[in-house]
Amino acid sequence: MWGKIEESENFAKNVKHFRQKKLADDDFRRYRLQHGAYGSRLQPNYSMVRIKVPGGLIYPDQLEKIASLSEAFSIGSAHISTRQNIQLHWVQLEDVSEVIRGLAEVGLTTREACGNTVRNVMCSHLAGVCPNEKFDSTPYAKAIARFFLRNPMCQNLPRKFKINCACCEDHGLARIADIGLIPSIIDGRRGFRVYLGGGLGAASFVGHLLEDFTPESRLLATCMATIRLFDRHGNRENMARNRMRYLVQELGWEKFQKLVLKERSIVEMTTSTKTAGLFDIGAEQEESLSPRALDIKTVKLPIIEEQVLPDGAPYQRWLHGNVIAQKQPGYFTTFITLAAGDITANQLRILAGAIRNLSEEASARNTPHQNLAIRYVTAANLPQLYSKLASIGLANPGALTISSAVGCSGTTSCNLAITNSHRLAKEIEYRFLELGLDTDDSLRDTTIKISGCPNSCGQHEIATIGFFGGASRVGATMAPTYTMLFGGDSGEFSVLAKPIMRVPAKRVIDTIRRIIELYKEERSFGGSLKEWIDKIVRGEGIGKVKDIEGMKKLLSAITQLPPADQEPEMYRDYGNDIKFSAKTARGECAA
């Protein structure tokens, strides 16, 4: 259980005091953010309520509660973010306390989902089922989250702090977090490769390896030491330079590394047994009630309805792009394609029932690709799950392919956004599914990620093809544009994408299609689209596209903005029929 009912009551009291001018704007803003209520775009009386889902692990009753709350207090839908949070948009300020109360009733919380604290602790959605993992990192992610939630040591950090747990070197985004953890075993001992100082934003950095092996007995002390150093030395004056990655850059990695190791020794010598006991990995393993702790062969589920086999071709296409085998023989993980992370209340309810009855784990995982993963599904239950999903419009294929584009909320709700990245991601998905690009295995490992501004909430810098929103002027007219990036990658060997060129918002889809056409013209040289793009970024292309400059020349005809009187549509953003303006407001990423 993560939530507390009394936090709902306290929030309601503070809203009342704020309305009565008994609480200053900045003081209330800090309090509101610490309790997960982020300001909505240009509308101070509305909030985006961010629900923490530690490790991305969520249960059917929680999904059903979120459905009810979204209907009662939001817009009848929820949004899954790239950090495994679930967000409810456009909640009136006076209703936020009721949302917090409802979430607490099912064990969820919004506490420290925003603000200068330890944010939601991420864990790979494949932890526990990945064939390449050394051990399941889920209990460790949950233990870390529980230890730091409401912990006095991290309630007023210089800026937000993020922790990511991987399952293996390929999954989990360990190199782009303040603390990234990759499970490792040496001489029979469990431990981690710990990376520090990574993060995405207007200036991004890949994390540094602290030491070759950190045993699990030192994991808590390592995390505490890192946070204490950030709290003590982080920049509290300049918001643009107050993430921990800037501290690492300014001190230099070797100096910061020595400080962490020294501070860890101090933490180990001064931490009481009672405090250390709050970090309880065993309790998290027991609480998860996962079939990993059981003999999964003995788990039997009742047949809830007559098995009806779905139509062949759509079902096979869904299997191809949405289902993978687990390391447990006979079990599969299925991925639910959500357009830019959106899901309606009705879909949440029916999906909750499907998870309850068709997953032997009886839970789901949020993914950083803004989809949902349902694990421990037997081969016999796959057709029934597909039919259930199809009945509510959630059986779209392509979750694990190029067609599943990631997009932050953009101008639909964010104060900092310049463009409607959310809508663009949906347009890409709809169009690419229509074109059948999800069925082309040479495009499968290519990722498309979109942010509405340079701040990288859409994680554009670890995409094969990334975009971040901006504006361009032609004469006296402004137009929505994106800076396109190439060659990003996540995992333990993360690479940050390189900026290529600006692309008008309404030409992004045509530009990606042209890139695919160029690739197919040169496919005789072998390799996937991702591999081809990586070669171009390195200047090692062997066809007519040899490097980035060559790519820019071949795309220039598509990406030029025409005069506004010739193509006025180019000067409007997706989802908006009025004149474009690059209007932003004060952001609340830090308070």
C-alpha positions, 0 to 999 in steps of 0.5 A, spaced: 500 500 500 502 506 497 497 511 499 494 515 505 487 517 506 490 523 511 494 526 505 487 527 501 484 531 507 490 535 508 490 537 500 483 539 501 485 543 507 490 546 503 486 548 497 481 552 502 487 556 505 490 557 498 483 560 496 482 564 502 489 567 501 492 564 507 497 560 503 502 564 498 502 562 491 509 559 491 508 555 497 502 552 495 505 550 488 510 546 492 505 543 496 501 541 490 507 538 486 509 534 492 502 531 492 502 530 484 498 535 482 501 539 476 498 545 473 494 544 466 496 548 460 494 556 461 489 554 466 491 555 474 484 552 476 485 545 473 491 540 474 494 534 471 494 528 477 500 524 476 499 517 479 505 513 481 506 506 479 512 504 482 516 499 478 510 499 473 506 494 477 499 495 477 493 491 479 486 490 476 482 493 482 487 499 481 485 500 473 478 500 475 478 505 480 482 509 475 477 508 470 471 511 475 476 517 478 477 519 470 469 519 469 468 523 475 473 528 476 477 528 469 475 527 462 473 520 462 480 517 460 487 516 462 494 517 460 500 513 461 507 516 461 514 514 459 516 513 466 510 508 468 506 513 471 498 514 469 496 521 469 489 524 469 488 531 466 484 537 467 482 535 474 479 541 477 483 543 483 478 542 488 477 535 486 484 533 486 483 531 494 478 526 492 482 523 486 487 522 492 482 519 496 480 514 491 487 512 489 489 511 496 483 506 497 486 501 492 493 502 495 496 508 490 499 514 491 500 521 487 505 523 493 512 525 490 510 524 483 512 531 481 516 536 485 523 536 487 523 529 490 525 522 488 520 521 482 517 514 480 522 508 481 522 505 474 523 498 473 523 494 466 516 491 464 520 485 462 523 484 469 522 477 472 520 474 465 526 476 460 530 470 458 537 475 459 536 477 466 540 475 472 535 475 477 528 479 477 529 486 479 522 488 481 522 487 488 529 491 489 525 497 485 519 497 489 524 496 496 527 503 493 521 506 492 518 505 498 524 507 502 524 514 499 517 515 499 515 520 504 523 520 507 525 526 510 532 526 506 529 527 499 523 532 500 527 538 498 532 536 493 535 541 488 531 538 483 527 532 481 531 525 482 530 519 477 531 512 479 531 506 473 532 499 474 533 494 468 532 487 467 538 486 463 543 490 459 538 491 453 531 493 457 530 498 463 533 505 461 539 505 466 543 509 463 539 515 462 537 516 470 540 519 476 541 512 478 541 506 473 541 499 476 542 493 472 542 486 475 549 482 475 551 476 479 559 475 480 561 469 484 554 467 486 553 473 489 547 478 487 548 485 485 548 491 480 552 495 475 550 502 478 550 508 473 550 515 476 549 522 472 545 520 466 538 524 464 535 527 458 533 534 457 535 540 454 542 538 455 542 530 456 548 525 459 549 518 459 550 515 466 557 513 468 559 506 471 560 507 479 564 500 480 564 494 476 560 490 481 555 493 487 553 487 492 546 488 494 548 489 501 550 496 499 545 498 494 541 502 499 547 505 502 549 507 494 543 510 493 542 514 499 550 516 498 548 519 491 542 523 494 545 526 500 551 528 495 546 531 490 542 534 496 548 538 499 552 540 492 546 541 487 545 547 484 539 551 488 540 557 484 540 556 477 534 551 475 537 550 468 543 547 471 540 544 477 539 536 475 544 531 478 547 530 471 550 537 471 553 537 478 557 530 475 559 534 469 561 540 473 565 536 478 568 531 473 566 524 474 572 521 477 571 527 483 564 525 483 565 518 483 570 518 489 565 523 493 560 517 492 564 512 495 566 516 501 559 518 502 557 511 502 562 509 507 559 514 512 552 512 510 554 505 512 557 507 519 551 511 521 545 508 518 541 505 524 539 498 524 532 500 524 533 505 518 536 500 514 530 495 516 526 499 512 529 497 506 525 490 505 526 486 499 523 480 502 517 483 503 516 486 496 517 479 494 512 476 498 507 482 497 507 481 489 504 475 489 507 473 483 507 466 480 514 466 480 514 465 487 509 459 486 509 453 482 506 456 476 504 449 473 499 448 478 495 455 477 489 453 474 484 459 472 476 457 471 474 458 463 470 464 464 467 464 457 466 459 451 473 460 447 472 463 440 477 463 435 479 470 432 479 472 425 486 469 422 489 475 418 488 480 424 490 475 429 496 473 426 498 480 425 497 482 432 501 476 434 507 478 430 507 485 433 504 484 440 506 478 443 513 475 445 515 468 449 517 469 456 523 465 459 518 461 463 516 455 458 509 456 455 507 463 457 507 469 453 507 477 454 502 481 450 503 488 449 497 493 448 497 498 443 495 505 446 495 511 441 500 515 445 499 512 451 491 514 452 486 509 454 478 510 456 475 509 462 471 503 459 477 500 456 480 500 463 474 496 466 474 491 461 482 490 460 482 490 468 477 484 467 481 480 462 487 481 466 484 478 472 482 472 468 487 471 463 493 473 466 496 468 471 500 474 474 493 477 475 497 484 474 500 488 468 506 493 467 506 500 464 512 500 459 516 506 457 513 506 450 506 508 453 503 501 452 501 496 457 504 489 458 500 483 460 504 477 462 503 470 464 498 469 458 498 461 456 498 460 449 491 457 450 488 464 452 491 468 447 486 468 442 481 469 448 485 475 450 485 478 443 478 477 442 477 481 449 481 487 446 478 487 439 471 488 443 474 495 446 478 497 440 485 495 444 487 490 439 491 494 434 497 491 432 504 494 432 506 495 439 513 492 438 514 496 432 516 502 428 508 504 428 508 505 436 510 512 436 511 515 443 509 522 444 509 526 450 502 530 452 505 536 448 500 542 448 494 538 450 496 540 457 503 542 458 505 549 460 512 548 456 510 545 450 510 548 443 507 543 439 502 538 439 507 532 440 501 527 443 497 528 436 503 527 432 504 520 435 497 518 434 497 520 427 504 516 425 501 510 429 494 511 425 498 512 418 503 507 419 498 501 421 494 503 415 500 502 411 502 496 414 509 498 416 508 494 422 509 487 418 516 489 415 521 486 420 526 490 417 523 496 420 521 493 427 527 495 431 526 502 429 523 507 434 520 514 433 519 518 439 516 525 440 517 531 445 513 537 444 519 541 446 526 540 448 525 537 455 525 530 452 519 528 456 518 524 450 525 521 450 526 523 443 534 523 444 534 515 445 530 514 439 532 511 432 528 517 429 526 523 434 523 529 434 522 535 439 517 541 438 519 548 436 517 554 431 520 557 425 518 563 422 517 565 414 516 572 413 511 574 419 508 568 420 510 562 425 509 555 423 510 549 428 516 545 426 520 539 429 528 538 430 529 531 427 534 527 430 538 520 428 541 514 431 539 514 439 539 508 443 537 506 450 540 500 454 547 499 457 550 502 451 546 508 450 547 513 445 544 520 444 541 522 438 544 527 433 540 533 431 539 533 423 534 538 421 528 542 422 521 539 419 515 542 419 510 539 423 505 537 417 511 534 413 514 529 419 510 523 416 512 524 409 519 525 411 519 519 415 516 515 409 521 518 405 527 516 409 524 509 409 524 509 401 531 511 401 533 505 406 529 500 401 533 503 395 539 501 399 537 495 403 541 490 398 547 492 402 543 489 408 541 490 415 535 493 418 533 501 418 536 502 425 542 499 423 542 503 416 541 510 420 546 508 425 551 507 419 549 514 416 550 518 423 557 515 423 558 517 416 559 510 414 554 509 409 556 505 403 550 507 398 548 514 395 546 516 403 553 516 406 552 521 412 548 526 415 549 531 410 547 527 404 541 525 408 539 532 409 540 534 401 535 528 399 530 530 404 530 538 403 525 538 398 520 535 403 522 539 409 522 546 406 516 551 408 512 554 403 510 561 403 503 561 408 499 563 402 500 557 398 500 552 403 496 555 409 495 548 412 503 548 414 502 553 418 497 550 423 499 544 428 495 538 428 489 538 432 488 545 431 485 549 426 487 556 428 493 560 427 499 557 430 503 561 436 508 558 440 505 560 447 508 557 453 507 558 460 511 557 467 513 550 467 513 546 473 518 541 472 521 544 478 518 548 484 
